[in-house]
Amino acid sequence: MKINISPIILTFLIIVGMTGCNEATGGTPSAAPVRIGLYDSRSIAIAYAGTKYFDQAMSALQEEYKQALANGDQAVIDEIEARAEEQQAQMHLQAFSTAPVDEILAQIKVLLPGIMQQANVSMLVSKWDQETLDGYPDAELVDVTLLLVDALEPSEQQRNYAIEIQEQEPIPLEEAENIDD
């Protein structure tokens, strides 16, 4: 079975070492009918917050921070604080606007082929990735958002928030960049 992956997803899958995906980037869609698994990236980002995946990433950062504090290493402390601020800003872009969530999906990469098979889709594409979708004008679009959300194993509250965000229009990226916590 040939699995077609969007260029964005293909790039991160190559980086994280996933194999078995054989679409050539920049190629033309096959003549066979294509089913694309469409997802709302905002839902993925919102579901991710508070999951074991998120907690593991934050725990590692907190441990690094504690160690830098214990060592009195101000340069490392400043660098960690800057990274944390960047991560927060990225989460705003992902949760409230249309920024890609590739690094979140990479954390469940082993589950993606099963999700794609379950939904009978050959690609996973953010519903905001119009450039990729334009390359497949005749494709059947299948919403796989909740399958991806559930794969992250969010709390019931986070799952509900992930569903609710879909009722709202995303804010422009420029506005999301200016969100101040």
C-alpha positions in Angstrom: 0.0 0.0 0.0 1.4 3.4 -0.9 1.1 6.1 1.7 1.1 9.7 0.5 2.3 12.3 3.0 2.1 16.0 2.8 5.5 17.7 2.3 5.3 19.2 5.8 4.5 15.9 7.5 7.0 14.1 5.3 9.8 16.4 6.4 9.2 15.8 10.1 8.7 12.1 9.6 12.1 11.8 7.9 13.7 13.8 10.6 12.2 11.6 13.4 13.1 8.4 11.5 9.7 7.1 10.5 9.9 4.7 7.5 7.5 3.2 5.0 6.3 6.5 3.5 7.2 6.7 -0.1 5.7 9.7 -1.7 8.2 11.8 -3.6 8.1 15.4 -2.5 7.0 17.8 -5.2 5.5 15.0 -7.2 2.0 15.0 -8.7 -0.9 13.3 -7.0 -1.6 9.8 -8.2 -4.5 9.2 -10.6 -6.2 7.0 -8.1 -8.8 8.7 -5.9 -7.1 10.3 -2.9 -8.6 10.4 0.6 -7.0 13.1 2.8 -7.2 13.0 6.5 -7.9 16.6 7.4 -7.3 17.9 10.9 -7.7 21.1 12.8 -4.2 21.9 14.2 -5.6 24.1 16.9 -7.5 21.1 18.4 -4.3 19.1 18.4 -2.4 21.8 20.2 -5.1 22.3 22.8 -5.5 18.6 23.4 -1.7 18.3 23.8 -1.5 20.7 26.7 -1.5 18.7 29.9 -1.0 15.3 28.3 1.8 12.9 29.3 3.7 14.0 26.2 3.5 17.7 27.2 4.3 16.9 30.9 7.4 14.9 29.8 8.6 17.8 27.8 8.0 20.3 30.6 9.5 18.0 33.2 12.7 17.8 31.2 12.8 21.6 30.9 12.1 22.1 34.6 14.8 19.6 35.6 17.3 21.4 33.4 16.2 24.7 35.0 16.5 23.4 38.5 20.0 22.1 37.7 21.0 25.5 36.3 19.7 27.2 39.4 21.5 24.8 41.7 24.7 25.5 39.7 24.1 29.2 39.7 24.6 29.2 35.9 22.9 32.4 34.9 23.6 32.0 31.2 21.9 28.6 31.1 19.0 30.0 33.2 18.5 32.8 30.7 18.7 30.4 27.8 16.1 28.1 29.4 13.8 31.0 30.2 14.1 32.2 26.6 13.2 28.7 25.3 10.2 28.5 27.6 9.0 31.9 26.3 9.5 30.7 22.7 7.5 27.5 23.4 4.7 29.5 25.0 4.6 31.8 22.0 4.5 28.8 19.6 1.7 27.2 21.6 -0.3 30.5 21.1 0.3 30.3 17.4 -0.8 26.7 17.3 -3.8 26.8 19.7 -5.4 30.0 18.5 -4.2 30.4 14.9 -3.0 28.1 12.1 0.6 27.3 12.9 1.7 23.7 12.1 1.7 21.1 14.9 4.3 18.8 13.4 6.4 18.5 16.6 3.3 17.5 18.5 2.3 14.9 15.9 5.9 13.6 15.9 5.4 12.6 19.5 2.7 10.1 18.3 4.4 9.2 15.1 4.1 5.4 15.8 0.3 5.8 16.0 -0.1 7.8 12.7 0.0 4.8 10.3 -2.8 3.1 12.3 -4.9 6.3 12.5 -4.5 6.7 8.7 -5.4 3.1 8.1 -8.4 3.4 10.5 -9.7 6.4 8.6 -8.7 4.9 5.2 -6.7 8.0 4.2 -3.4 8.3 2.4 -2.3 11.7 3.8 -2.7 13.8 6.9 -3.0 17.5 6.2 -3.9 20.5 8.4 -7.2 22.0 7.2 -5.3 25.3 7.1 -2.6 24.0 4.7 -4.4 25.3 1.6 -1.2 25.0 -0.6 -1.1 21.2 -0.1 -4.9 20.8 -0.4 -4.8 22.8 -3.7 -2.6 20.0 -5.1 -5.4 17.5 -4.6 -8.6 19.3 -5.9 -10.5 16.0 -6.4 -9.5 14.4 -3.1 -12.1 13.3 -0.6 -11.6 15.1 2.7 -12.1 13.0 5.9 -12.0 14.8 9.2 -9.5 12.9 11.5 -9.2 15.6 14.1 -10.7 13.6 16.9 -8.7 10.5 16.1 -5.5 12.5 16.4 -6.8 14.3 19.6 -7.7 11.0 21.2 -4.3 9.5 20.3 -2.7 12.2 22.5 -4.8 10.8 25.4 -5.9 14.3 26.7 -8.0 14.7 29.9 -11.7 14.9 29.3 -11.6 18.7 29.9 -8.8 19.2 27.3 -10.6 17.0 24.8 -13.7 19.2 25.3 -11.6 22.3 24.8 -10.1 20.7 21.6 -13.6 20.1 20.3 -14.9 23.6 21.2 -12.1 25.5 19.5 -13.3 24.1 16.2 -16.4 26.2 16.5 -14.3 29.4 16.5 -12.4 30.9 13.5 -8.6 31.0 14.0 -7.1 34.4 14.7 -4.5 35.7 12.3 -1.0 34.6 13.0 0.1 38.2 13.5 -2.5 38.6 16.3 -1.5 35.3 17.9 2.1 36.5 18.0 1.0 39.4 20.2 -0.9 37.4 22.8 0.7 38.3 26.2 0.3 36.0 29.2 
